Amino acid sequence: MSPNYMRSFSEGCLRPPTVIGQFHTLFFGSVRMFFLGVLGFAVYGNEALHFSCDPDKREVNLFCYNQFRPITPQVFWALQLVIVLVPGAFFHLYAACKSIKQEDILQKSFYSGFYIFSVFLRIILEAVAFWLQIQLFGFKVNAIYMCDVGALEKKFNITRCMVPEHFEKTIFLIAMYTFTVITVVLCVAEIFEISCRRIGFLKTQ
């Protein structure tokens, strides 16, 4: 791919054709990624080291932590951010290969329809991630986790584990839910903006 295509692709990703799309890129790229990258590491970075059970043995702690966290929140949210970016990136790659200018996207029905479809896919992916987050993490992190250690052939099948910084993790969970909702609202607003512009464009013809 030539440098011109790469330049067009990067400009399309950083400067979408709509005002709300540009705000979404700013919110997604600065606030959401910064929050996850910086604060997420601070909250979850040493969780596995401080996760302790009764009895406090390495094999029990590791077994129960893997049961408590089938996937770490940082990995889940990082995958969510990457997957949600795919539809928009695919559209802007297509636009770069076809040498489509940003102003043409909102003026031609096929391009605007394709772009709306990519935004709609983002909404679906965010909704799926929202549901998965509920299934994996819930809305609250409890201070005590009851772990089933029957597979380790222990005397007691259920043991108590202490979850470090559970209150901070609860706040972080709520924040990530809020970011997902904000992103979905911005995507819906972007579709509405495109529709309004299309209607206004058709009326002027």
Backbone as a printed PyTorch tensor [residue, N CA C, xyz], in Angstrom:
tensor([[[  0.8450,  -1.1890,   0.0000],
         [  0.0000,   0.0000,   0.0000],
         [  0.8780,   1.2360,   0.0000]],

        [[  0.5880,   2.1860,  -0.8560],
         [  1.4190,   3.3670,  -1.0050],
         [  1.2690,   4.2870,   0.1990]],

        [[  2.2360,   5.2060,   0.3800],
         [  2.1350,   6.1690,   1.4870],
         [  0.8780,   7.0210,   1.4160]],

        [[  0.4000,   7.3430,   0.1990],
         [ -0.8160,   8.1440,   0.0860],
         [ -2.0240,   7.4070,   0.6530]],

        [[ -2.0940,   6.1030,   0.3990],
         [ -3.1900,   5.3040,   0.9610],
         [ -3.1020,   5.2810,   2.4780]],

        [[ -1.8950,   5.1020,   2.9890],
         [ -1.7320,   5.0670,   4.4390],
         [ -2.0910,   6.4080,   5.0570]],

        [[ -1.7410,   7.5030,   4.3770],
         [ -2.0750,   8.8280,   4.8790],
         [ -3.5790,   9.0360,   4.8820]],

        [[ -4.2220,   8.6340,   3.8130],
         [ -5.6780,   8.7730,   3.7400],
         [ -6.3650,   7.9110,   4.7910]],

        [[ -5.8300,   6.7240,   5.0030],
         [ -6.3980,   5.8200,   6.0000],
         [ -6.2810,   6.4120,   7.4020]],

        [[ -5.1030,   6.9190,   7.7330],
         [ -4.9040,   7.4790,   9.0730],
         [ -5.7370,   8.7350,   9.2770]],

        [[ -5.8380,   9.5780,   8.2390],
         [ -6.6580,  10.7850,   8.3530],
         [ -8.1300,  10.4290,   8.5170]],

        [[ -8.5780,   9.3990,   7.8010],
         [ -9.9650,   8.9750,   7.9350],
         [-10.2790,   8.4550,   9.3190]],

        [[ -9.3330,   7.7040,   9.9130],
         [ -9.5470,   7.1770,  11.2640],
         [ -9.5330,   8.2800,  12.3140]],

        [[ -8.6550,   9.2590,  12.1240],
         [ -8.5280,  10.3260,  13.1110],
         [ -9.5530,  11.4310,  12.9150]],

        [[-10.0180,  11.6240,  11.6750],
         [-10.9840,  12.6840,  11.3920],
         [-12.1560,  12.1150,  10.5990]],

        [[-13.1050,  11.4880,  11.2810],
         [-14.2920,  10.9650,  10.6020],
         [-15.0880,  12.0890,   9.9450]],

        [[-16.0000,  11.7670,   9.0280],
         [-16.7120,  12.8040,   8.2750],
         [-17.7630,  13.5740,   9.0800]],

        [[-18.0970,  13.1110,  10.2780],
         [-19.1200,  13.7820,  11.0760],
         [-18.4990,  14.4420,  12.2980]],

        [[-19.1850,  15.4610,  12.8160],
         [-18.7130,  16.1510,  14.0180],
         [-18.7640,  15.2140,  15.2160]],

        [[-19.8630,  14.4920,  15.3530],
         [-19.9920,  13.5570,  16.4720],
         [-18.9830,  12.4270,  16.3400]],

        [[-18.6990,  12.0070,  15.1100],
         [-17.6850,  10.9790,  14.8990],
         [-16.3120,  11.4370,  15.3550]],

        [[-15.9850,  12.6950,  15.1150],
         [-14.7150,  13.2320,  15.5620],
         [-14.6580,  13.3020,  17.0870]],

        [[-15.7840,  13.6810,  17.6980],
         [-15.8420,  13.6970,  19.1590],
         [-15.7230,  12.2780,  19.7130]],

        [[-16.3390,  11.3270,  19.0290],
         [-16.2320,   9.9230,  19.4470],
         [-14.7860,   9.4460,  19.3840]],

        [[-14.0770,   9.8190,  18.3240],
         [-12.6670,   9.4350,  18.1960],
         [-11.8410,  10.0470,  19.3170]],

        [[-12.1190,  11.3250,  19.6400],
         [-11.4060,  11.9990,  20.7260],
         [-11.7000,  11.3190,  22.0600]],

        [[-12.9710,  11.0310,  22.3070],
         [-13.3590,  10.3800,  23.5640],
         [-12.7730,   8.9770,  23.6510]],

        [[-12.8730,   8.2390,  22.5470],
         [-12.4110,   6.8490,  22.5230],
         [-10.8970,   6.7820,  22.6710]],

        [[-10.2120,   7.6540,  21.9370],
         [ -8.7620,   7.5750,  21.9000],
         [ -8.0730,   8.1660,  23.1090]],

        [[ -8.6470,   9.2240,  23.6880],
         [ -7.9630,   9.8820,  24.7950],
         [ -8.5020,   9.4350,  26.1460]],

        [[ -9.7960,   9.6300,  26.3650],
         [-10.3630,   9.3510,  27.6820],
         [-10.4120,   7.8520,  27.9740]],

        [[-11.0370,   7.0960,  27.0820],
         [-11.2750,   5.6840,  27.3630],
         [ -9.9800,   4.8840,  27.3890]],

        [[ -9.1170,   5.0850,  26.3920],
         [ -7.8640,   4.3300,  26.3590],
         [ -6.9260,   4.7620,  27.4830]],

        [[ -6.9080,   6.0690,  27.7910],
         [ -6.0660,   6.5450,  28.8920],
         [ -6.5420,   5.9620,  30.2150]],

        [[ -7.8600,   5.9570,  30.4100],
         [ -8.4310,   5.4310,  31.6450],
         [ -8.0650,   3.9630,  31.8220]],

        [[ -8.1810,   3.1920,  30.7390],
         [ -7.8630,   1.7690,  30.8220],
         [ -6.3650,   1.5370,  30.9730]],

        [[ -5.5690,   2.2470,  30.1730],
         [ -4.1310,   2.0010,  30.1750],
         [ -3.4420,   2.4180,  31.4600]],

        [[ -3.8380,   3.5640,  32.0120],
         [ -3.1580,   4.0920,  33.1960],
         [ -3.8310,   3.6160,  34.4820]],

        [[ -5.1030,   3.9600,  34.6410],
         [ -5.7950,   3.6070,  35.8790],
         [ -6.0570,   2.1050,  35.9650]],

        [[ -6.3160,   1.4650,  34.8230],
         [ -6.5540,   0.0340,  34.8400],
         [ -5.3560,  -0.7390,  35.3630]],

        [[ -4.1780,  -0.3310,  34.9530],
         [ -2.9630,  -0.9940,  35.4460],
         [ -2.7850,  -0.7440,  36.9350]],

        [[ -3.0950,   0.4800,  37.3780],
         [ -2.9450,   0.8020,  38.7950],
         [ -3.8950,  -0.0110,  39.6610]],

        [[ -5.1030,  -0.2460,  39.1780],
         [ -6.1100,  -0.9580,  39.9740],
         [ -5.9180,  -2.4630,  39.8940]],

        [[ -5.6340,  -2.9880,  38.7050],
         [ -5.6040,  -4.4380,  38.5020],
         [ -4.2050,  -5.0170,  38.3400]],

        [[ -3.2040,  -4.1720,  38.3140],
         [ -1.8580,  -4.6500,  37.9800],
         [ -1.3250,  -5.7280,  38.9060]],

        [[ -1.5330,  -5.5860,  40.2220],
         [ -0.9740,  -6.5400,  41.1890],
         [ -2.0550,  -7.3960,  41.8420]],

        [[ -3.1870,  -7.5320,  41.1900],
         [ -4.2950,  -8.2590,  41.8070],
         [ -3.9330,  -9.7110,  42.0950]],

        [[ -3.3020, -10.3850,  41.1440],
         [ -2.9680, -11.8030,  41.3290],
         [ -1.9990, -12.0070,  42.4960]],

        [[ -1.0900, -11.0550,  42.7150],
         [ -0.1100, -11.1970,  43.7950],
         [ -0.7520, -11.0350,  45.1670]],

        [[ -1.7830, -10.1900,  45.2450],
         [ -2.4100,  -9.8910,  46.5290],
         [ -3.6630, -10.7220,  46.7860]],

        [[ -4.0160, -11.5790,  45.8600],
         [ -5.1850, -12.4350,  46.0260],
         [ -4.7930, -13.6110,  46.9170]],

        [[ -5.4150, -13.7320,  48.0930],
         [ -5.0130, -14.7660,  49.0440],
         [ -6.2280, -15.5330,  49.5450]],

        [[ -6.0340, -16.8090,  49.7910],
         [ -7.1020, -17.6980,  50.2400],
         [ -6.7040, -18.3710,  51.5450]],

        [[ -7.6350, -19.1130,  52.1080],
         [ -7.4010, -19.8650,  53.3290],
         [ -7.5370, -21.3670,  53.0200]],

        [[ -6.4310, -22.1250,  53.0540],
         [ -5.0830, -21.7590,  53.4980],
         [ -4.3220, -20.9400,  52.4520]],

        [[ -3.4180, -20.1030,  52.9460],
         [ -2.6590, -19.2060,  52.0730],
         [ -1.4710, -19.9570,  51.4730]],

        [[ -1.7720, -20.7690,  50.4620],
         [ -0.7330, -21.5150,  49.7530],
         [ -0.7680, -21.1360,  48.2810]],

        [[  0.3820, -21.2210,  47.6660],
         [  0.5040, -20.7680,  46.2770],
         [ -0.4420, -21.5220,  45.3410]],

        [[ -0.5160, -22.8390,  45.4900],
         [ -1.3590, -23.6160,  44.5890],
         [ -2.8390, -23.2780,  44.7730]],

        [[ -3.2470, -23.0470,  46.0170],
         [ -4.6460, -22.6900,  46.2800],
         [ -4.9390, -21.2910,  45.7570]],

        [[ -4.0520, -20.3470,  46.0230],
         [ -4.2450, -18.9750,  45.5460],
         [ -4.3290, -18.9230,  44.0220]],

        [[ -3.4240, -19.6380,  43.3590],
         [ -3.4010, -19.6170,  41.9000],
         [ -4.6490, -20.2820,  41.3260]],

        [[ -5.0400, -21.4190,  41.9120],
         [ -6.2330, -22.1280,  41.4350],
         [ -7.4790, -21.2680,  41.5960]],

        [[ -7.6300, -20.6560,  42.7480],
         [ -8.8240, -19.8500,  43.0230],
         [ -8.8160, -18.5530,  42.2240]],

        [[ -7.6350, -17.9840,  42.0050],
         [ -7.5990, -16.7520,  41.2020],
         [ -8.0040, -17.0380,  39.7640]],

        [[ -7.5630, -18.1520,  39.2150],
         [ -7.9660, -18.5170,  37.8510],
         [ -9.4680, -18.7810,  37.7770]],

        [[-10.0260, -19.2820,  38.8730],
         [-11.4740, -19.4920,  38.9280],
         [-12.2000, -18.1580,  39.0680]],

        [[-11.6280, -17.2580,  39.8590],
         [-12.2160, -15.9340,  40.0780],
         [-12.1140, -15.0690,  38.8290]],

        [[-11.0030, -15.1820,  38.1170],
         [-10.7660, -14.3800,  36.9120],
         [-10.4850, -15.3020,  35.7210]],

        [[-11.5110, -15.8350,  35.0530],
         [-11.2710, -16.6180,  33.8360],
         [-10.5260, -15.8060,  32.7760]],

        [[-10.8000, -14.5050,  32.7580],
         [-10.0580, -13.5660,  31.9130],
         [ -9.8990, -12.2870,  32.7170]],

        [[ -8.7140, -11.7120,  32.6950],
         [ -8.4950, -10.4980,  33.4730],
         [ -9.2360,  -9.3280,  32.8350]],

        [[ -9.7530,  -8.4060,  33.6370],
         [-10.4920,  -7.2740,  33.0800],
         [ -9.7030,  -6.4580,  32.0720]],

        [[ -8.3890,  -6.2600,  32.3330],
         [ -7.5980,  -5.4740,  31.3870],
         [ -7.5720,  -6.1090,  30.0090]],

        [[ -7.4000,  -7.4350,  29.9720],
         [ -7.3680,  -8.1320,  28.6880],
         [ -8.7240,  -8.0380,  27.9990]],

        [[ -9.7830,  -8.2360,  28.7620],
         [-11.1250,  -8.1670,  28.1890],
         [-11.4020,  -6.7940,  27.5880]],

        [[-11.1090,  -5.7380,  28.3430],
         [-11.3970,  -4.3810,  27.8590],
         [-10.4730,  -3.9910,  26.7110]],

        [[ -9.2350,  -4.4590,  26.7290],
         [ -8.3410,  -4.1880,  25.6030],
         [ -8.8610,  -4.8570,  24.3310]],

        [[ -9.3130,  -6.1110,  24.4550],
         [ -9.9100,  -6.7940,  23.3010],
         [-11.1680,  -6.0700,  22.8280]],

        [[-11.9530,  -5.5910,  23.7740],
         [-13.1590,  -4.8480,  23.4090],
         [-12.8200,  -3.6100,  22.5900]],

        [[-11.8280,  -2.8470,  23.0430],
         [-11.4480,  -1.6260,  22.3270],
         [-10.9580,  -1.9470,  20.9180]],

        [[-10.1510,  -2.9810,  20.8010],
         [ -9.6090,  -3.3380,  19.4820],
         [-10.7180,  -3.8070,  18.5430]],

        [[-11.5910,  -4.6920,  19.0440],
         [-12.6560,  -5.2400,  18.1930],
         [-13.6300,  -4.1590,  17.7590]],

        [[-13.9530,  -3.2420,  18.6610],
         [-14.8880,  -2.1710,  18.3220],
         [-14.3080,  -1.2460,  17.2520]],

        [[-13.0010,  -1.1260,  17.1970],
         [-12.3640,  -0.2650,  16.1950],
         [-12.3390,  -0.8890,  14.8010]],

        [[-12.5470,  -2.2050,  14.7150],
         [-12.3910,  -2.9010,  13.4350],
         [-13.3530,  -2.4080,  12.3530]],

        [[-14.6820,  -2.2710,  12.6110],
         [-15.5820,  -1.8230,  11.5280],
         [-15.1950,  -0.4700,  10.9440]],

        [[-14.8760,   0.4990,  11.8060],
         [-14.4680,   1.8120,  11.3160],
         [-13.1640,   1.7610,  10.5480]],

        [[-12.2150,   0.9660,  11.0590],
         [-10.9280,   0.8430,  10.3710],
         [-11.1120,   0.2030,   8.9970]],

        [[-11.9810,  -0.7980,   8.9160],
         [-12.2350,  -1.4550,   7.6360],
         [-12.8470,  -0.4680,   6.6360]],

        [[-13.7850,   0.3590,   7.1100],
         [-14.3990,   1.3330,   6.2080],
         [-13.3700,   2.3440,   5.7090]],

        [[-12.5620,   2.8720,   6.6240],
         [-11.5880,   3.8910,   6.2150],
         [-10.4920,   3.2900,   5.3350]],

        [[-10.1880,   2.0070,   5.5130],
         [ -9.2450,   1.3410,   4.6150],
         [ -9.8500,   1.2350,   3.2210]],

        [[-11.1310,   0.8860,   3.1550],
         [-11.8400,   0.8320,   1.8760],
         [-11.8660,   2.2100,   1.2160]],

        [[-12.1590,   3.2400,   2.0180],
         [-12.2080,   4.6040,   1.4790],
         [-10.8410,   5.0430,   0.9680]],

        [[ -9.7810,   4.6530,   1.6770],
         [ -8.4290,   5.0180,   1.2360],
         [ -8.0650,   4.3110,  -0.0610]],

        [[ -8.4230,   3.0460,  -0.1830],
         [ -8.1120,   2.2940,  -1.4030],
         [ -8.8890,   2.8270,  -2.5990]],

        [[-10.1060,   3.3050,  -2.3690],
         [-10.9500,   3.8490,  -3.4350],
         [-10.7650,   5.3500,  -3.6340]],

        [[ -9.8500,   5.9340,  -2.8620],
         [ -9.5810,   7.3820,  -2.9350],
         [-10.8590,   8.2060,  -2.7210]],

        [[-11.6400,   7.7900,  -1.7440],
         [-12.8880,   8.4960,  -1.4150],
         [-12.5630,   9.6330,  -0.4530]],

        [[-12.9540,  10.8290,  -0.7950],
         [-12.7430,  11.9740,   0.0730],
         [-13.7770,  11.9780,   1.1930]],

        [[-13.3910,  12.5900,   2.3120],
         [-14.2840,  12.5990,   3.4730],
         [-15.6050,  13.3000,   3.1680]],

        [[-15.5470,  14.3730,   2.3900],
         [-16.7820,  15.1090,   2.0840],
         [-17.7160,  14.3170,   1.1770]],

        [[-17.1640,  13.3590,   0.4190],
         [-18.0070,  12.5500,  -0.4640],
         [-18.7910,  11.4810,   0.2880]],

        [[-18.3240,  11.1480,   1.4840],
         [-18.9770,  10.0710,   2.2410],
         [-20.4120,  10.4380,   2.5830]],

        [[-20.6390,  11.6980,   2.9410],
         [-21.9740,  12.1240,   3.3530],
         [-22.8320,  12.5770,   2.1720]],

        [[-22.2510,  12.6580,   0.9960],
         [-23.0060,  13.1500,  -0.1560],
         [-23.4870,  12.0320,  -1.0770]],

        [[-22.8370,  10.8950,  -1.0260],
         [-23.2140,   9.7820,  -1.8970],
         [-23.8530,   8.6750,  -1.0610]],

        [[-24.9810,   8.2050,  -1.5290],
         [-25.7980,   7.2670,  -0.7450],
         [-25.0480,   5.9880,  -0.3910]],

        [[-24.3040,   5.4330,  -1.3490],
         [-23.6220,   4.1670,  -1.0910],
         [-22.5780,   4.3290,  -0.0020]],

        [[-21.7770,   5.3890,  -0.0950],
         [-20.7300,   5.6070,   0.8920],
         [-21.3110,   5.8960,   2.2690]],

        [[-22.3180,   6.7490,   2.3220],
         [-22.9270,   7.0730,   3.6130],
         [-23.6120,   5.8390,   4.2050]],

        [[-24.2380,   5.0290,   3.3600],
         [-24.8640,   3.7980,   3.8480],
         [-23.8380,   2.8160,   4.3880]],

        [[-22.7090,   2.7010,   3.6960],
         [-21.6230,   1.8330,   4.1350],
         [-21.0710,   2.3260,   5.4730]],

        [[-20.9210,   3.6360,   5.5830],
         [-20.3940,   4.2070,   6.8260],
         [-21.3730,   3.9890,   7.9820]],

        [[-22.6700,   4.1860,   7.7270],
         [-23.6820,   3.9430,   8.7580],
         [-23.6540,   2.4770,   9.1940]],

        [[-23.4550,   1.5840,   8.2320],
         [-23.3720,   0.1630,   8.5620],
         [-22.1980,  -0.1210,   9.4980]],

        [[-21.0560,   0.5350,   9.2490],
         [-19.8980,   0.3410,  10.1280],
         [-20.1720,   0.8800,  11.5260]],

        [[-20.8780,   2.0000,  11.6210],
         [-21.2370,   2.5460,  12.9300],
         [-22.2160,   1.6090,  13.6380]],

        [[-23.1660,   1.0740,  12.8760],
         [-24.1320,   0.1410,  13.4520],
         [-23.4350,  -1.1120,  13.9850]],

        [[-22.4210,  -1.5790,  13.2810],
         [-21.6450,  -2.7250,  13.7680],
         [-20.9340,  -2.3910,  15.0780]],

        [[-20.4450,  -1.1560,  15.1920],
         [-19.8200,  -0.7440,  16.4500],
         [-20.8170,  -0.8210,  17.5960]],

        [[-22.0530,  -0.4050,  17.3440],
         [-23.0800,  -0.4610,  18.3810],
         [-23.3220,  -1.9060,  18.8130]],

        [[-23.4280,  -2.8010,  17.8390],
         [-23.6530,  -4.2150,  18.1540],
         [-22.5020,  -4.7860,  18.9690]],

        [[-21.2690,  -4.4950,  18.5590],
         [-20.1000,  -5.0150,  19.2670],
         [-20.0200,  -4.4640,  20.6920]],

        [[-20.3510,  -3.1870,  20.8610],
         [-20.3580,  -2.6060,  22.2010],
         [-21.4360,  -3.2630,  23.0660]],

        [[-22.5910,  -3.5280,  22.4850],
         [-23.6790,  -4.1640,  23.2320],
         [-23.2950,  -5.5860,  23.6450]],

        [[-22.6680,  -6.3240,  22.7370],
         [-22.2160,  -7.6810,  23.0650],
         [-21.1680,  -7.6400,  24.1710]],

        [[-20.2210,  -6.7000,  24.0730],
         [-19.1940,  -6.5660,  25.1060],
         [-19.8090,  -6.1790,  26.4450]],

        [[-20.8380,  -5.3300,  26.4100],
         [-21.5350,  -4.9340,  27.6310],
         [-22.1590,  -6.1480,  28.3080]],

        [[-22.7970,  -7.0030,  27.5140],
         [-23.4320,  -8.2070,  28.0490],
         [-22.3860,  -9.1770,  28.5940]],

        [[-21.2970,  -9.3550,  27.8600],
         [-20.2460, -10.2540,  28.3300],
         [-19.6140,  -9.7540,  29.6180]],

        [[-19.4550,  -8.4460,  29.7250],
         [-18.8760,  -7.8860,  30.9450],
         [-19.7710,  -8.1740,  32.1400]],

        [[-21.0850,  -8.0890,  31.9460],
         [-22.0140,  -8.4170,  33.0250],
         [-21.8660,  -9.8830,  33.4290]],

        [[-21.7660, -10.7690,  32.4340],
         [-21.6480, -12.1880,  32.7190],
         [-20.3330, -12.5220,  33.4250]],

        [[-19.2610, -11.8380,  33.0580],
         [-17.9420, -12.1600,  33.6120],
         [-17.6660, -11.4760,  34.9490]],

        [[-18.0580, -10.2040,  35.0690],
         [-17.6360,  -9.4070,  36.2230],
         [-18.7830,  -8.8870,  37.0820]],

        [[-20.0010,  -8.8760,  36.5340],
         [-21.1170,  -8.3330,  37.2960],
         [-21.0060,  -6.8230,  37.4520]],

        [[-21.6700,  -6.2960,  38.4710],
         [-21.6480,  -4.8570,  38.7360],
         [-20.9220,  -4.5080,  40.0290]],

        [[-20.5340,  -5.5360,  40.7740],
         [-19.8930,  -5.2870,  42.0700],
         [-18.8490,  -6.3560,  42.3350]],

        [[-17.7370,  -5.9370,  42.8980],
         [-16.6830,  -6.8670,  43.3120],
         [-16.7690,  -7.0260,  44.8230]],

        [[-17.0610,  -8.2220,  45.2810],
         [-17.1890,  -8.4830,  46.7110],
         [-15.8250,  -8.6640,  47.3600]],

        [[-15.7620,  -8.3610,  48.6580],
         [-14.4940,  -8.4850,  49.3840],
         [-14.0940,  -9.9400,  49.5690]],

        [[-15.0740, -10.8410,  49.6340],
         [-14.8160, -12.2660,  49.8510],
         [-15.2910, -13.0510,  48.6330]],

        [[-14.4510, -13.9510,  48.1590],
         [-14.8250, -14.8580,  47.0730],
         [-14.7650, -16.2850,  47.5990]],

        [[-15.8760, -16.9970,  47.4430],
         [-15.9440, -18.3900,  47.8840],
         [-15.5040, -19.2880,  46.7360]],

        [[-14.3780, -19.9500,  46.9370],
         [-13.7440, -20.7260,  45.8690],
         [-14.0030, -22.2170,  46.0740]],

        [[-14.3340, -22.8850,  45.0050],
         [-14.5310, -24.3340,  45.0160],
         [-13.2010, -25.0120,  44.6910]],

        [[-12.5840, -25.6000,  45.7090],
         [-11.2710, -26.2330,  45.5400],
         [-11.3850, -27.7530,  45.5350]],

        [[-12.5690, -28.2650,  45.2270],
         [-12.7630, -29.7160,  45.1960],
         [-11.8420, -30.4120,  44.2270]],

        [[-11.5020, -29.7390,  43.1250],
         [-10.6220, -30.3470,  42.1220],
         [ -9.2100, -30.5590,  42.6530]],

        [[ -8.8380, -29.8290,  43.7180],
         [ -7.5030, -29.9950,  44.3070],
         [ -7.4810, -31.0880,  45.3620]],

        [[ -8.6220, -31.7450,  45.5810],
         [ -8.7410, -32.8220,  46.5660],
         [ -8.3740, -32.3390,  47.9680]],

        [[ -8.8750, -31.1640,  48.3110],
         [ -8.6610, -30.6290,  49.6420],
         [ -9.7040, -31.1850,  50.6070]],

        [[ -9.4480, -30.9980,  51.8820],
         [-10.3680, -31.4940,  52.8990],
         [-11.7060, -30.7780,  52.8030]],

        [[-11.6460, -29.4620,  52.5690],
         [-12.8660, -28.6740,  52.4200],
         [-12.9940, -28.2590,  50.9630]],

        [[-14.1830, -28.4370,  50.3950],
         [-14.3910, -28.1070,  48.9880],
         [-14.4950, -26.6080,  48.7400]],

        [[-14.9480, -25.8520,  49.7540],
         [-15.1290, -24.4120,  49.6110],
         [-14.1740, -23.6850,  50.5380]],

        [[-13.4650, -22.7250,  50.0120],
         [-12.5500, -21.9300,  50.8200],
         [-12.7900, -20.4420,  50.5690]],

        [[-12.4490, -19.6380,  51.5570],
         [-12.6410, -18.1920,  51.4670],
         [-11.3850, -17.5360,  50.9010]],

        [[-11.6000, -16.5910,  49.9850],
         [-10.4800, -15.8330,  49.4070],
         [-10.7540, -14.3440,  49.5630]],

        [[ -9.7000, -13.6140,  49.8390],
         [ -9.7900, -12.1650,  49.9950],
         [ -9.4680, -11.4930,  48.6550]],

        [[-10.3660, -10.6320,  48.2130],
         [-10.1640,  -9.8950,  46.9670],
         [ -9.5900,  -8.5240,  47.3110]],

        [[ -8.3920,  -8.2100,  46.8430],
         [ -7.7820,  -6.9270,  47.2030],
         [ -8.4520,  -5.7580,  46.4930]],

        [[ -8.5660,  -4.6330,  47.2170],
         [ -9.0610,  -3.3740,  46.6470],
         [-10.3960,  -3.5610,  45.9210]],

        [[-11.3050,  -4.2640,  46.5730],
         [-12.5800,  -4.5910,  45.9170],
         [-13.4160,  -3.3520,  45.6380]],

        [[-13.3370,  -2.3520,  46.5110],
         [-14.1380,  -1.1400,  46.3030],
         [-13.6520,  -0.3600,  45.0840]],

        [[-12.3410,  -0.2390,  44.9280],
         [-11.7840,   0.4400,  43.7550],
         [-12.1680,  -0.2820,  42.4670]],

        [[-12.1650,  -1.5900,  42.5160],
         [-12.5310,  -2.3700,  41.3320],
         [-14.0080,  -2.1940,  40.9840]],

        [[-14.8510,  -2.0570,  41.9980],
         [-16.2700,  -1.8100,  41.7410],
         [-16.4590,  -0.4680,  41.0380]],

        [[-15.7570,   0.5540,  41.5130],
         [-15.8300,   1.8720,  40.8750],
         [-15.3500,   1.8050,  39.4330]],

        [[-14.2670,   1.0570,  39.2160],
         [-13.7150,   0.9350,  37.8720],
         [-14.6910,   0.2020,  36.9520]],

        [[-15.3530,  -0.8270,  37.4540],
         [-16.3590,  -1.5450,  36.6750],
         [-17.4730,  -0.6100,  36.2210]],

        [[-17.9870,   0.1690,  37.1620],
         [-19.0710,   1.1030,  36.8330],
         [-18.6030,   2.1160,  35.7910]],

        [[-17.3560,   2.5680,  35.9250],
         [-16.8180,   3.5260,  34.9580],
         [-16.7480,   2.9170,  33.5580]],

        [[-16.3210,   1.6630,  33.4530],
         [-16.2250,   1.0230,  32.1420],
         [-17.6090,   0.7790,  31.5380]],

        [[-18.5840,   0.4450,  32.3750],
         [-19.9670,   0.3510,  31.8890],
         [-20.4280,   1.6970,  31.3530]],

        [[-20.1050,   2.7520,  32.0960],
         [-20.5130,   4.1020,  31.6900],
         [-19.8790,   4.4850,  30.3670]],

        [[-18.5930,   4.1690,  30.1900],
         [-17.9140,   4.4770,  28.9290],
         [-18.5680,   3.7500,  27.7570]],

        [[-18.9550,   2.4980,  27.9770],
         [-19.6220,   1.7430,  26.9130],
         [-20.9410,   2.3930,  26.5290]],

        [[-21.7120,   2.8060,  27.5310],
         [-23.0030,   3.4560,  27.2640],
         [-22.7850,   4.7660,  26.5110]],

        [[-21.7920,   5.5490,  26.9360],
         [-21.5040,   6.8190,  26.2540],
         [-21.1260,   6.5680,  24.8000]],

        [[-20.3050,   5.5460,  24.5580],
         [-19.8930,   5.2300,  23.1940],
         [-21.0860,   4.8430,  22.3300]],

        [[-21.9980,   4.0350,  22.8800],
         [-23.1900,   3.6360,  22.1250],
         [-24.0540,   4.8550,  21.8190]],

        [[-24.2180,   5.7430,  22.7970],
         [-25.0180,   6.9580,  22.5860],
         [-24.3940,   7.8260,  21.4900]],

        [[-23.0690,   7.9420,  21.4980],
         [-22.3840,   8.7180,  20.4640],
         [-22.5640,   8.0860,  19.0830]],

        [[-22.5320,   6.7650,  19.0190],
         [-22.7310,   6.0920,  17.7320],
         [-24.1470,   6.3240,  17.2100]],

        [[-25.1410,   6.2310,  18.0910],
         [-26.5240,   6.4960,  17.6860],
         [-26.6730,   7.9460,  17.2330]],

        [[-26.0520,   8.8630,  17.9720],
         [-26.1140,  10.2780,  17.5960],
         [-25.4240,  10.5290,  16.2600]],

        [[-24.3620,   9.7940,  15.9870],
         [-23.6620,   9.9500,  14.7110],
         [-24.5390,   9.4950,  13.5470]],

        [[-25.2480,   8.3730,  13.7270],
         [-26.1840,   7.9230,  12.6930],
         [-27.2750,   8.9630,  12.4740]],

        [[-27.7610,   9.5540,  13.5560],
         [-28.7860,  10.6030,  13.4590],
         [-28.2340,  11.8230,  12.7210]],

        [[-26.9810,  12.1870,  13.0110],
         [-26.3680,  13.3380,  12.3240],
         [-26.2400,  13.0750,  10.8230]],

        [[-25.8010,  11.8680,  10.4730],
         [-25.6750,  11.5300,   9.0530],
         [-27.0300,  11.5770,   8.3650]],

        [[-28.0570,  11.0520,   9.0250],
         [-29.4060,  11.0580,   8.4500],
         [-29.8940,  12.4770,   8.2320]],

        [[-29.6730,  13.3400,   9.2020],
         [-30.0860,  14.7400,   9.0740],
         [-29.3390,  15.4330,   7.9380]],

        [[-28.0560,  15.1530,   7.8340],
         [-27.2830,  15.7630,   6.7470],
         [-27.7370,  15.2430,   5.3880]],

        [[-28.0410,  13.9680,   5.3300],
         [-28.5210,  13.4050,   4.0700],
         [-29.8540,  14.0300,   3.6780]],

        [[-30.7360,  14.2060,   4.6220],
         [-32.0260,  14.8140,   4.3460],
         [-31.8390,  16.2600,   3.8700]],

        [[-30.9560,  16.9640,   4.5640],
         [-30.6790,  18.3440,   4.1500],
         [-30.0370,  18.4090,   2.7820]],

        [[-29.1580,  17.4570,   2.4610],
         [-28.5060,  17.4330,   1.1580],
         [-29.5240,  17.1360,   0.0460]],

        [[-30.4330,  16.1890,   0.3250],
         [-31.4350,  15.8410,  -0.6800],
         [-32.3980,  16.9830,  -0.9280]],

        [[-32.6730,  17.7650,   0.1270],
         [-33.6140,  18.8840,  -0.0440],
         [-33.0210,  20.0050,  -0.8800]],

        [[-31.6760,  20.0950,  -0.8470],
         [-31.0540,  21.1830,  -1.5880],
         [-30.8830,  20.8560,  -3.0680]],

        [[-31.1380,  19.6020,  -3.4280],
         [-30.9100,  19.2300,  -4.8380],
         [-32.1280,  19.5530,  -5.6850]]])
